[in-house]
Amino acid sequence: MSEILTEPIENYALSKNARPHMKFSKVGIVGCGSTGQRIALMIASRGIEVVFLEISQDKIDEAYEELEEQLDEKINHWGLTESEKTLILSRLYGTLDYADFAACDLVIDAILSKTREFSKDIRQGVFKNIEEHVKPDTIIATNSTSSVITELSAELKYRDRCVSLHFSTTAPDATIVEIVRGLYTKEEVCVNVRKFAKLINKIPVPVEESPGLVSVRLGVSLISEACNLLMEGVATKEDIDFVSRKGIGMSLGPLEMADKIGLQRVVRWMDNLYNEFGDRKYKPSPIIKKIVRAKHYGRQTCEGFYKYDGLGYKLKDQSKEVQCPND
Amino acid sequence: MKILVLNCGSSSIKFEFFSMGEETVLSKGIVEKVGMKGSFLRLEKNDGSKVNFTGDVLDHKIGVEYILGVLSSEKHGAVKSLNEIKAVGHRVVHGGEDFSGSVFINDEVIEVLEKNVELAPLHNPANLKGIYALQELLPDVPQVAVFDTAFHQTMKPEVFMYGIPYALYTKYKIRRYGFHGTSHRYVSARALEILNKKPEGLKIISCHLGNGASIAAIKDGKSVDTSMGFTPVEGLIMGTRSGDLDIGALTYIMRKEEIGIETTSILVNKFSGMLGITGVSSDMREIEEKAGKGNERAKLGLEMYAYRVKKYIGSYAAAMGGVDILIFTGGIGENAIDLRKEICKELEFAGINLDIDKNNTRGKETIISSEESRCKIMIVPTNEELVIAQDTFEIVKDINYSD
């Protein structure tokens, strides 16, 4: 059989206009912990290549392993086929070197946030490192809700390219992305980021620069009030969640939601909001702090407000001892 | 008259370029991965040689532009100038209740197509993108829409309605539409042509068995029933689609597996059918191979597949009061010898007698029933692109350009 000829398609355009090139064919992510992984999967499953940066080869291997586990979980629950999994994994690439972001059109910071001040310094460093290695028009974004994008971009050369891009990872099928423009952010960047959101099948929601945005501030308040109800002995935790689900129509009750998000993360969010607004309503409830001190972080450690099996399912018998394979 | 046929999917554009009158194919191909990384255009010229064109194809419009560019290029083209393309025919998946035949595309038609997007959110938007692209790139060339659903618009209300509250029909047009209409129409007409018969008084059952599969009951040349319904999931067991399924079982599964609407849809569309039953593959050849080596589930899958088809043939024979012609088409219908045998087994009471020797053939127009069979059993390879070209030709040649 004769060999099949291959030619570049650009030569066959009807008009001589320059062909626009695919934007967002490659996206970078800094930090591939649980949040970074969720974002990576959202993007890679929409056909886009993802480069994620971690601090050690061990962390990269760990991330690969967890990414694969999450995809297997989806397969087990009919959300994905084996061949789709192979395809998605082939689009994920872990690296230790910022230089691998060179071809990315967008780089998202998804590192773990500690306290706000601490995180601001680290994130500013991350932003600078990214800028050193990417094209001048690459969009640099943070997934953090506590950092103010204007602050993070202040020391960059091209600070008009920065934006906050907060992916909701709480609800099972969250379809929104909160987009915050900073003082310097130029319109073109916002337009492109909205396009990107649609590309990965999310609805972009414009939000003003304010710690916690909408999703975190509301979520945290709900959890906080649920803790108050629990402390005052108004209802059992099961009934608080039950009423929220059946009476208010949430897909998860606030305490189940807190377990899913990770209790240490909830506490961090609350601390940040409390520091920022100084309002007591954001002060982390003693009841959560107590559980966190016992190193019970929710689903990931198999115990939080509730007990779980290794796959994140609530144990039928809550009086049983948990044995967590994740430890 | 040279006619371009386009079939725009959500991320692909199939094209076939015809010279009508002679009905010859000048060139054909496909643009794949539109809007994704790794997009390319694969061209198959009429001398059989193939060319791959690689590069970014951001959207359907750019894809169509490249198709036109390639077709009119000096090196690989089929025409010297784009002026030679006299009409474009589009495959449109869902015509809703508005179209019972192919139509010339004008502003009103586009408006109705936009309205019908709700009924086929996966397919119609892509079809529309192709139409808009052509309007922009070749504004003076007439375009025709050929619908997958149109042929089945002759079904009567007692056939197309579901046993659910009538208000759901008035509110959302929930009813059975049927698909593969272009294929059922082509093979039934072609079978009559081969047999040199008129459609009047004849009862035809046509089995389109491909990756998707459906059966149609055709009386007097008109579709009276078909196995696919509101969506292409209903009816036969397919490669990865479940076909008929108790809704009670589905809601039970949703509760037990704690899955939502989207995942449930993936479950019945991508994990079910032959793939789900056999655990082997959605590919019939692989399943037959495994069954031959004794794989029990592969055997079960094949038995279920044949049984479901047989059941539909029986019910359509009952619906029409008999069957005169039984047609097999589609990748599986044209090629799966054993499956046809299994389907026709014990249908002798309905006058269906397969000739085992004649059945031993693949992919050719053949009569495979025995001499004494009351019903003619036939293999008729489908050709949906040709039908689209023919319809386009018929509609366009009647249009008066002088005004």
Interface residues (C-beta under 8 A of the other chain):
Chain A: S2 I4 L5 T6 E7 P8 I9 E10 Y12 A13 L14 S15 R19 P20 H21 M22 S25 G47 I48 E49 H77 W78 G79 L80 T81 P172 D173
Chain B: K33 M36 K37 F40 L41 S49 K50 V51 N52 F53 T54 G55 D56 V57 L58 I62 E65 Y66 L68 G69 V70 S73 L137 E257 E258 I259 G260 E262 T263 T264 I266 L267 K270 F271
